[in-house]
Structures are given as structure tokens and as C-alpha cells.
């Protein structure tokens, strides 16, 4: 879908056909910007606008 300051955004769809935006942040950048990511997630949860996608979850996954 696009990219931003913290990573790439992909379009995902679940088995019910509901569409989601998924942001993937490269592992090498995660440790240096954790607080910025947390702030972005907290702000995004509070946004309510028809042109802004709703934030429903944020998850950290460590790569092996």
C-alpha cells in the first residue's frame, strides 16, 4: 500500500473478507524507535476520521 517513516504498509485480508493495513517495521530499526512507535500507536488509536484507517492492534514480533 505504501511506506512511511517507520516501515512499509501492506494490505491484508482475513477469512471473512475484512481488509486491514499492516505496517512492518524492520527489526534493525525497532530498538532505536520503540518510544516513537508506542506514541504513534497510542495516537492512532484515538483518531476518528473517515479518511484514516482504524488502529485495532499493535504487536511486536522478534525475528529469528
Secondary structure, DSSP 8 states (H G I E B T S, - for coil): -EE-SS-EEEEEE-TT--EEEEEE--HHHHHHHHHHHHHHHHHHHH---TTS------------
